[in-house]
Amino acid sequence: VQLQASGGGLVQAGGSLRLSCATSGGAVTNYVMTWFRQAPGKEREFVTNIRWSGGTTSYADSVKGRFTISRDNVKNTVYLQMNSLKPEDTAVYYCAAGRLSLGSVRAAQYDYWGQGTLVTVSS
């Protein structure tokens, strides 16, 4: 499975961005698709994930109510809609995939990774 993340950029606080994670190279029907982020000097942290089959989702408390994860079965793409962005959301965002449960929030659990896309939120 190959993952290609895109959509990062520079946005002012309060603004919005949508990240995309295109999948290829195999079916991800039985996978959990997850967004992590890593700010400078910090560990990679869980943001949100979605079970491809069924669409069940989970979110980190820090993004609940502001971020929305979704997937497009036709385009084989996962999206992360980020609204009401804050400077503390600044990070490199990575998509990851694995045959895991929604409770899998540690980066080490994931086998497949996209290359990361930088999100910078200015105050």
MOSULKA-V148300 format. One record per residue. N is the residue number from 1. RES is the residue in one small letter. SS is DSSP state (H for helix, E for strand, - for the rest). PHI is phi as a letter, one per 20 degrees, with the letter a starting at -180 (999 if undefined). OMEGA is omega in whole degrees, 0 to 359 (NA if undefined). Layout:
n res ss phi omega
N RES SS PHI OMEGA
N RES SS PHI OMEGA
This chain:
n res ss phi omega
1 v - 999 176
2 q E d 181
3 l E c 179
4 q E c 181
5 a E e 179
6 s E b 173
7 g - o 179
8 g - f 179
9 g E r 180
10 l E d 181
11 v E b 177
12 q E f 176
13 a - g 183
14 g - n 181
15 g - e 184
16 s - c 172
17 l E b 172
18 r E c 176
19 l E e 177
20 s E c 175
21 c E c 181
22 a E e 180
23 t E d 177
24 s E b 174
25 g - n 178
26 g - r 180
27 a - f 180
28 v - d 184
29 t - g 183
30 n - e 184
31 y - d 165
32 v E d 179
33 m E d 189
34 t E c 170
35 w E d 170
36 f E d 172
37 r E b 180
38 q E c 177
39 a - e 180
40 p - g 177
41 g - m 182
42 k - c 178
43 e - f 176
44 r - f 183
45 e E c 177
46 f E f 176
47 v E d 183
48 t E a 172
49 n E b 183
50 i E b 173
51 r E e 186
52 w - g 178
53 s - e 180
54 g - o 175
55 g - m 178
56 t - f 185
57 t E c 170
58 s E b 185
59 y E c 169
60 a - f 181
61 d - g 184
62 s - f 183
63 v - c 181
64 k - g 180
65 g - n 180
66 r - d 182
67 f E d 177
68 t E c 176
69 i E d 178
70 s E b 177
71 r E c 179
72 d E d 184
73 n - f 180
74 v - f 182
75 k - e 182
76 n - l 185
77 t E c 174
78 v E d 181
79 y E d 172
80 l E c 176
81 q E e 184
82 m E d 179
83 n - d 179
84 s - l 184
85 l - f 181
86 k - c 177
87 p H g 180
88 e H f 173
89 d H e 179
90 t - f 183
91 a E a 165
92 v E e 181
93 y E d 181
94 y E c 168
95 c E d 182
96 a E b 181
97 a E b 176
98 g E a 175
99 r - e 189
100 l - c 175
101 s - d 178
102 l - f 179
103 g - f 181
104 s - e 187
105 v - d 178
106 r - e 183
107 a H g 183
108 a H f 181
109 q H f 190
110 y - e 183
111 d - e 188
112 y E c 185
113 w E c 167
114 g - e 188
115 q - e 180
116 g - n 177
117 t E c 187
118 l E e 173
119 v E d 179
120 t E c 181
121 v E d 181
122 s E e 182
123 s - e NA
